Amino acid sequence: MPPPAVHAHALRKHYPGSTGPALGGFDLTVPPGTVHGLLGPNGAGKTTAVRILATLLRADSGHAEIDGIDVAARPGDVRRRIGLVGQNAAVDEVLDGQRNLVMFARLLHLSPPDARRRAAQLLERFDLTEAADRPVAGYSGGMRRRLDIAVAMILAPAVLFLDEPTTGLDPRGRAEVWSAVRALVAAGTTVLLTTQYLDEADQLAARISVLAAPRGGGGRVVAEGTPDELRARIGGDRIEVVVRRPDDLPAAAAAVSRVAGSDAEVDTDLRRVSAPVADRMAALGATLSALAEADVAAEDLAVRRPTLDEVFLHLTDRVEVDA
């Protein structure tokens, strides 16, 4: 079996003058060729973890590896295997896209012909060929971030760190970055993604680690799993019925309770009845039939899964980590 693309165990980091640790025992394992999301509120240690894994910062204790290579013992070998896209754009806005890529390729010791060849490949790969001769200052936010990612891919790294790559982008720009990330992973790149956008992690990440920022310090994983596994931590699917007439709430509650096999919750202000269900499709059909038999007029009927936002708030608000 190949080693994990990213592995960290018990990483700790304390900044001088701070009241608690930035990382208080951080653990992470990322298989090759996947996207792994790091979620957490401000101060939870996401960027600190990335900086340690990318050899930009030394941990106080613990162990980390990239492709089986020790981050602290062999940082030069690690750097040849990684790319990093930080929160701020690294490209030169005066230069055009092609010149930016050639410049960075030369800084990475590619020969002039190889630098030009690699720039052309990346411009095509990230759908920037038509904008290659335009100054980056005229690029949209999404184009600029795609160019940022292209710069990080000049040496074809095995692992790419994306630290909140879509902060400040409009929906179109975010969609462009998401498309670029999916293409990279399809080609075999491993991506470690930090983000505060829950829908972004839901869209891209095969697995997600949630970091806590509790009283006294942060930087410990409090939950890890697929998006669906994390949703299951606060309950599964729920059937929800919004009735047209408030007087129908008791009958609707009785119908939903029979289908769900448990007492339904009633929200009189929203005219809504809800209950957890095991089989979403079966429950939907059965509820529709039960409402018809009870002569209840429904304004809305749906089966809803918990959102990652609800999971995030549940996990980070309730857990306390002993730093």
C-alpha positions in Angstrom: 0.0 0.0 0.0 1.3 3.5 -0.8 1.8 5.8 2.1 -0.8 8.5 2.8 -0.3 11.7 0.7 -0.5 13.7 3.9 -0.1 12.4 7.4 0.1 14.3 10.7 0.1 13.0 14.3 -0.2 15.0 17.5 1.1 18.3 16.0 1.4 21.1 18.5 2.2 24.7 18.1 2.1 27.6 20.6 2.8 31.2 19.5 4.7 33.4 22.0 2.3 35.7 23.9 -0.9 33.7 23.0 -3.1 32.4 25.8 -3.5 28.9 24.3 -2.1 26.6 21.6 -2.7 27.3 17.9 -2.5 23.5 17.5 -3.3 21.3 20.4 -2.7 17.8 19.1 -3.6 17.9 15.4 -4.1 14.5 13.6 -4.7 14.0 9.9 -4.5 11.3 7.2 -5.2 12.0 3.6 -5.1 9.2 0.9 -3.6 10.0 -2.5 -5.7 11.5 -5.2 -8.5 12.9 -3.0 -9.7 16.2 -1.7 -9.7 16.6 2.1 -11.4 19.6 3.7 -10.3 21.3 6.9 -13.1 23.2 8.5 -13.0 25.4 11.6 -13.8 28.8 12.9 -11.2 31.6 13.0 -8.5 30.7 15.4 -9.0 26.9 15.1 -5.5 26.4 13.6 -6.3 25.6 9.9 -3.7 27.9 8.4 -1.1 26.9 11.1 -1.6 23.3 10.2 -1.1 24.0 6.5 2.0 26.1 7.1 3.6 23.3 9.1 2.8 20.7 6.5 4.1 23.0 3.8 7.4 23.4 5.7 6.8 27.1 6.3 6.6 26.7 10.1 8.0 24.2 12.5 5.8 22.4 15.0 6.7 22.4 18.6 6.1 18.7 18.8 4.4 15.9 16.8 5.2 14.3 13.5 4.1 15.0 9.9 4.9 13.4 6.5 4.1 14.2 2.8 4.3 11.1 0.6 6.1 9.3 3.4 8.8 12.0 3.7 9.3 13.6 7.1 8.4 17.3 7.0 10.8 18.4 9.6 13.8 16.2 8.7 13.6 16.6 4.9 11.9 19.9 4.1 13.6 20.3 0.8 12.3 17.0 -0.5 8.9 17.8 0.7 8.9 21.2 -1.1 9.5 19.4 -4.4 6.3 17.4 -3.9 3.9 20.2 -2.9 2.2 23.3 -4.2 0.7 26.0 -2.1 -2.0 28.5 -2.9 -2.4 31.0 0.0 -5.3 33.3 0.8 -3.7 36.2 -1.1 -2.9 36.2 -4.8 0.8 35.6 -5.5 0.8 36.7 -9.2 2.1 40.0 -10.7 -0.9 42.0 -11.9 1.2 44.1 -14.3 2.4 41.1 -16.2 0.1 39.0 -18.4 -0.8 35.4 -17.6 1.9 33.8 -19.8 4.7 36.0 -18.5 3.7 35.3 -14.9 3.9 31.5 -15.5 7.2 31.8 -17.4 8.6 34.0 -14.6 7.7 31.6 -11.8 8.9 28.6 -13.9 12.3 30.3 -14.3 12.4 31.0 -10.6 11.9 27.2 -10.1 14.9 26.6 -12.3 13.2 25.5 -15.5 15.2 26.4 -18.7 13.7 29.2 -20.9 12.3 26.7 -23.5 10.9 24.4 -20.7 9.4 27.4 -18.9 7.6 28.6 -22.0 6.4 25.0 -22.8 5.1 24.5 -19.2 3.4 27.9 -19.3 1.5 27.0 -22.5 0.4 23.6 -21.0 -0.9 25.2 -17.8 -2.7 28.0 -19.7 -4.6 25.4 -21.7 -5.2 23.2 -18.7 -6.8 26.0 -16.7 -8.7 27.5 -19.6 -6.6 30.7 -19.7 -5.2 30.5 -23.2 -7.4 33.3 -24.6 -6.3 35.6 -21.8 -2.6 34.6 -21.9 -1.5 38.0 -23.3 -3.7 40.2 -21.1 -2.4 41.9 -18.0 -3.6 40.0 -14.9 -5.0 43.3 -13.5 -7.9 42.8 -16.0 -8.6 39.2 -15.0 -11.8 38.3 -13.1 -11.4 37.0 -9.6 -11.9 33.4 -10.7 -9.4 33.8 -13.5 -6.8 35.2 -11.1 -7.3 32.3 -8.7 -7.0 29.8 -11.5 -3.7 31.4 -12.5 -2.6 31.2 -8.9 -3.3 27.5 -8.9 -1.5 27.1 -12.2 1.6 28.7 -10.7 1.4 26.2 -7.8 1.2 23.4 -10.4 4.4 24.3 -12.4 6.4 21.4 -11.0 3.4 19.0 -11.0 3.3 18.5 -7.3 1.8 15.4 -5.8 0.0 17.4 -3.1 -1.6 20.9 -3.4 -2.5 23.0 -0.4 -5.4 25.4 -1.0 -5.8 27.8 1.9 -9.3 29.4 1.6 -8.9 29.7 -2.2 -12.3 31.3 -3.0 -12.5 34.0 -0.3 -14.0 37.1 -1.8 -15.0 35.5 -5.1 -18.4 35.9 -6.6 -20.4 32.7 -7.4 -19.1 32.4 -10.9 -15.5 32.8 -9.8 -16.0 30.1 -7.1 -17.5 27.7 -9.6 -14.5 28.2 -11.9 -12.1 27.4 -9.1 -14.1 24.3 -8.1 -14.0 23.1 -11.7 -10.2 23.5 -11.7 -9.8 21.6 -8.5 -12.0 18.7 -9.7 -9.8 18.5 -12.8 -6.6 18.4 -10.8 -7.9 15.6 -8.6 -9.2 13.6 -11.6 -5.6 13.7 -12.9 -4.2 12.3 -9.6 -3.3 15.4 -7.5 -4.1 15.3 -3.8 -5.7 18.5 -2.4 -5.9 19.7 1.2 -8.5 22.4 1.3 -9.1 24.9 4.1 -12.3 26.8 3.8 -15.0 28.6 5.8 -17.5 27.9 3.1 -19.5 24.8 4.1 -20.9 24.4 0.6 -17.4 24.4 -0.8 -16.3 21.5 1.3 -19.6 19.7 0.5 -19.0 20.2 -3.2 -15.3 19.2 -3.3 -14.1 17.1 -0.3 -14.3 13.3 -0.1 -13.7 13.6 3.6 -13.7 16.5 6.1 -11.9 17.2 9.3 -13.6 19.7 11.7 -11.3 21.6 14.0 -12.4 23.2 17.2 -11.4 26.6 18.6 -12.5 26.1 22.2 -11.8 28.1 25.3 -8.1 28.1 25.9 -6.9 27.3 22.4 -7.6 25.4 19.2 -6.2 23.1 16.7 -7.7 19.7 17.5 -9.8 17.6 15.2 -13.2 17.0 16.8 -14.9 15.1 14.0 -13.8 13.5 10.7 -15.7 11.7 8.0 -17.5 12.1 4.7 -20.1 14.9 4.5 -22.9 12.4 4.9 -21.2 10.8 7.9 -20.8 14.2 9.6 -24.5 14.9 8.9 -25.4 11.6 10.5 -23.8 12.9 13.8 -26.7 15.2 14.3 -29.4 12.9 12.9 -30.4 11.7 9.5 -33.2 12.7 7.1 -36.3 14.5 8.3 -39.7 14.6 6.7 -41.2 18.1 6.8 -44.7 19.2 6.0 -46.0 22.7 5.8 -49.8 22.8 6.0 -52.0 25.4 4.3 -54.4 25.8 7.2 -53.2 26.0 10.9 -56.2 24.0 12.0 -54.7 21.0 10.1 -51.6 20.8 12.2 -52.9 18.1 14.7 -54.0 15.9 11.8 -50.8 16.4 10.0 -48.8 15.7 13.1 -50.7 12.4 13.6 -50.1 11.4 10.0 -46.4 12.2 10.1 -46.0 10.4 13.4 -47.5 7.2 12.0 -45.1 7.3 9.0 -42.0 8.1 11.1 -42.8 5.8 14.0 -42.0 8.6 16.4 -43.7 11.7 17.7 -43.5 14.6 15.2 -42.4 18.1 16.1 -44.8 20.9 15.5 -43.9 24.5 14.8 -47.2 26.5 15.0 -45.6 29.7 13.8 -44.3 28.1 10.6 -47.3 25.7 10.3 -44.7 23.0 10.0 -44.6 19.4 11.2 -41.4 17.3 11.0 -40.0 14.0 12.2 -36.8 11.8 11.5 -37.2 9.0 9.0 -35.0 6.1 8.0 -36.0 5.7 4.3 -36.3 9.1 2.6 -38.1 8.0 -0.6 -40.5 5.6 1.2 -41.3 8.2 3.8 -42.1 10.8 1.1 -44.7 8.6 -0.6 -46.2 7.3 2.6 -46.6 10.8 4.0 -48.2 12.0 0.9 -50.8 9.2 1.1 -51.4 9.7 4.8 -52.0 13.4 4.3 -54.5 12.7 1.5 -56.3 10.2 3.7 -56.5 12.8 6.5 -57.7 15.4 4.0 -54.8 17.7 5.0 -53.8 20.3 2.4 -50.0 20.6 2.3 -48.3 23.8 1.1 -45.0 22.1 1.0 -43.7 18.5 1.5 -40.0 17.6 1.5 -37.4 15.3 3.0 -34.4 17.4 4.2 -31.0 16.3 5.2 -29.0 18.3 7.8 -26.8 20.9 6.2 -23.0 21.0 6.8 -23.7 24.4 8.4 -25.8 22.8 11.0 -23.2 20.1 11.6 -20.4 22.7 11.8 -22.3 24.8 14.4 -23.3 21.7 16.4 -19.8 20.4 16.6 -17.9 23.6 17.2 -20.3 25.2 19.6 -20.7 22.1 21.9 -17.4 20.5 22.0 -14.7 21.6 24.4 -11.1 20.5 23.9 -8.8 20.3 26.9 -5.7 22.0 25.5 
